[in-house]
Amino acid sequence: MSDSHEPNMIGPGSLKVTAPAREKIANLLIDAEEQVAAVRVFVSGGGCSGMNYGMTFAEQVEGHDRLLEDPQGFRLVVDPVAYSFMEGAEIDFVDDGVSSTFVFNNVFQAVGGSGACGGCGGAI
């Protein structure tokens, strides 16, 4: 499941994952294929509106990863680059009866952004 180095544990307050998100992630891992070790958070470039955040299954936890887990089966990993954009943020899971999704709260503010477009000159 992991390489020879232990991943760095995510400390309290560094990244908040709400109870509904923890429960959903634990259930996803229970239902996943056997080789799945965790749910991985990733970040990709998003232009002037900030970064795009998402999740996927991880077959292994790397030694450089940040790890957040609990005994109830919740296991979340974040690579160091994504973590630099996630520190101080919150991951929630929202199910309004019509649709359900993970929501990343306070991610742009967590890295010092204002949330406003800086007028990069790109086409809108």
CORVENLIN-V488878 format. One record per residue. N is the residue number from 1. OMEGA is omega in degrees with one decimal (NA if undefined). NEAR is the number of other C-alpha atoms within 12 Angstrom. D_FIRST is the distance of its C-alpha to the first C-alpha in Angstrom with 2 decimals. Layout:
# CORVENLIN-V488878
N;OMEGA;NEAR;D_FIRST, N;OMEGA;NEAR;D_FIRST
This chain:
# CORVENLIN-V488878
1;179.9;17;0.00, 2;177.7;20;3.77, 3;-172.6;14;6.99, 4;179.5;11;9.81, 5;177.0;13;11.21, 6;176.2;16;10.85, 7;176.8;24;11.40, 8;178.6;21;14.95, 9;176.2;25;15.71, 10;-176.6;28;18.17, 11;178.4;15;21.40, 12;177.9;15;23.90, 13;-179.8;15;26.08, 14;178.4;23;24.07, 15;-178.3;33;22.73, 16;174.1;29;24.08, 17;-176.0;36;22.49, 18;179.3;22;25.18, 19;178.0;18;24.99, 20;178.8;22;25.43, 21;177.4;28;22.59, 22;-179.4;30;20.23, 23;-179.8;26;21.42, 24;179.1;28;21.07, 25;178.0;37;17.50, 26;179.0;28;16.60, 27;176.8;18;18.65, 28;180.0;26;17.09, 29;177.5;28;13.60, 30;-177.8;21;15.41, 31;-175.7;16;17.16, 32;175.7;19;14.41, 33;-173.5;13;13.23, 34;-176.0;15;10.69, 35;179.6;17;8.08, 36;-177.1;24;8.41, 37;-174.2;31;6.10, 38;168.8;39;9.23, 39;-177.7;37;12.66, 40;173.1;34;13.50, 41;176.9;38;17.10, 42;-179.3;28;18.92, 43;174.7;25;22.46, 44;-178.1;18;24.93, 45;-177.3;15;28.57, 46;179.8;13;31.08, 47;-172.8;18;34.44, 48;177.8;20;36.94, 49;178.6;21;35.60, 50;-177.3;24;32.43, 51;173.1;26;28.81, 52;-176.9;22;27.10, 53;179.6;28;24.07, 54;-179.3;23;21.65, 55;176.2;26;18.32, 56;175.5;23;15.93, 57;176.6;28;12.67, 58;178.8;29;9.54, 59;175.8;22;7.09, 60;176.1;28;4.79, 61;-178.1;33;6.25, 62;-179.2;24;8.62, 63;-179.9;20;10.74, 64;-179.1;23;13.72, 65;167.7;31;12.61, 66;-174.1;34;14.45, 67;173.4;34;12.81, 68;-177.8;34;14.92, 69;173.4;31;14.04, 70;-175.8;18;16.18, 71;-178.9;10;16.33, 72;176.0;16;17.66, 73;177.1;22;14.40, 74;179.4;28;14.90, 75;-176.0;36;12.03, 76;177.3;43;13.25, 77;179.3;40;12.33, 78;177.8;40;15.18, 79;-173.9;31;15.58, 80;180.0;24;18.50, 81;178.4;19;21.11, 82;-178.9;28;20.59, 83;179.4;33;20.51, 84;176.6;25;23.88, 85;-174.9;33;25.29, 86;-174.7;38;23.71, 87;-178.7;31;24.61, 88;-178.1;25;27.15, 89;179.4;28;26.58, 90;173.3;31;26.00, 91;-179.7;32;23.96, 92;173.6;25;25.85, 93;-176.4;23;25.94, 94;176.1;21;29.46, 95;-177.3;14;30.80, 96;179.8;9;34.56, 97;177.9;7;35.11, 98;178.4;7;35.63, 99;177.3;9;32.41, 100;-177.4;14;29.13, 101;169.4;19;27.00, 102;-179.7;26;24.84, 103;177.9;24;27.16, 104;-177.8;32;26.52, 105;174.2;25;29.36, 106;-178.6;25;30.83, 107;-178.8;33;28.59, 108;178.5;28;31.53, 109;-177.8;21;33.37, 110;179.7;24;30.40, 111;172.6;19;30.85, 112;179.4;17;34.63, 113;179.4;17;35.72, 114;-176.2;15;38.82, 115;-179.5;18;37.68, 116;176.9;14;40.73, 117;-178.5;16;41.05, 118;178.4;13;42.43, 119;-175.5;11;44.56, 120;178.5;11;42.61, 121;178.9;9;45.09, 122;179.0;10;42.73, 123;179.7;7;44.13, 124;NA;9;43.66
